[in-house]
Amino acid sequence: MVSEDAQAHSSAAARKEDHIRLAADQRRETPGRNEFDDLEFLHHALDGIDVAAVNLATRVGEWSWPVPIYINGMTGGADTAMRVNRSLAIAAQVTGLPMASGSVGIALDDPSTAASFRVIREENPEGFVMANVGAGRPADHGQRAVDLLEANALQLHLNVVQETVMPEGSREFSSWLRGVEATVAATEVPVIVKEVGFGLSRRTLTQLREVGVQIADVSGSGGTNFARIESARGGDAFGYLGSFGQSAVACLLDAPADFPNLLASGGIRHPLDVLKALALGARAVGIAGPFLLPALEGTAESLTAEIQRWVEQLRQLHAMVGAATPAELATTDLLVRGGAREFATLRGIDIAGIARRSEVRGLPDRSAGGPLNQEER
Ligand SMILES: Cc1cc2nc3c(=O)[nH]c(=O)nc-3n(C[C@H](O)[C@H](O)[C@H](O)COP(=O)(O)O)c2cc1C
């Protein structure tokens, strides 16, 4: 006889298979507009620099990452998850991107699924790997997840909206902040707190800082939408929550200026969205949904080529706007329009200052750059 516990655990792996299938369906829809479209770089036609002068390395906490993009937490569990994780891990190994697993809670409850998580480390022995668990779990689960993956960091996810929409989801959230604090204390590697697509507000980031969290991924709305995914699984009981939450753009605008290390994800569709998130202060940008379809339907090689295309275009976009590093994007002029502008106005955020940031750096030095070649002379 199958115990109730084992049934619950195997259904967690089955739920993950549903998530992969339904998230992939969302990706097949034409990518819609989102709040990244409300953000525009003011174009300066003489600010461009040489692509060769661009260095994409970024600092996140104590680490230096070679590129400011990482593969965000998605899977682990059953067969499809194993295949997706293997492809993602091979691509991460070749491209040097940091990579997070999906929630390792599945493997902590049902060790027979551990191999589908372990593959992330096996395919990428030297790479930067993040384990992932939910904030509602006991404090020692974070370290157990880290141990399973020999991970460099732990992602701790806050998913109160997703749990609410899930018929079998948790209904008890009051202990989560204390849980975050206890997990930070019980984990030997840095803890990155993240949402799963509904955003982290200024208030939440302040609370996280107070309990010792130094790194947070705002993971906002506009991309993978778990209210819609769970509604599709559970008979549409909460379909009206489909537009709940804040976008990454809104979260980055609203974040406390002194939060130590902000990461952004949620709704990134292409390298220009990455550039915008970096320009709004993110140290690095997480991508989940956009890499899911290539991981699911292509080979590890085609996924790797797709990621390399993102990195190369991101380098070119840096040169186009005249930023030699991601940090230099802080002095680009950004126009905040539409819904993001309305959000900023309602929250009292100075967006006029963001539209004139280049004034602090003055005009580029005319003597800089290589000599003109024969034809240019
Ligand atoms: C199939 C799938 C499974 C996911 N599972 C997890 C998870 O286990 N833990 C987690 O923190 N986030 C999970 N996420 C959320 C992502 O990490 C990310 O926060 C969210 O998808 C928004 O990014 P996107 O718009 O690039 O997809 C999952 C996303 C997808 C697409």
The ligand as an ORCA input file, in Angstrom:
! r2SCAN-3c Opt
* xyz 0 1
  C       8.734     25.433    -15.114
  C       9.109     26.397    -14.040
  C       9.316     25.934    -12.752
  C       9.709     26.795    -11.726
  N       9.994     26.287    -10.488
  C      10.521     27.109     -9.538
  C      11.004     26.583     -8.300
  O      10.950     25.386     -8.060
  N      11.509     27.448     -7.387
  C      11.608     28.799     -7.640
  O      12.111     29.548     -6.817
  N      11.146     29.320     -8.794
  C      10.623     28.517     -9.747
  N      10.223     29.045    -10.952
  C      10.172     30.522    -11.107
  C      11.382     31.120    -11.796
  O      12.578     30.913    -11.082
  C      11.187     32.631    -12.027
  O      11.152     33.266    -10.770
  C       9.893     32.943    -12.779
  O       9.632     31.942    -13.736
  C       9.945     34.274    -13.514
  O      10.946     34.289    -14.526
  P      10.646     34.099    -16.099
  O       9.626     35.121    -16.484
  O      11.998     34.277    -16.750
  O      10.143     32.703    -16.290
  C       9.841     28.194    -11.996
  C       9.627     28.658    -13.304
  C       9.280     27.787    -14.319
  C       9.095     28.318    -15.712
*
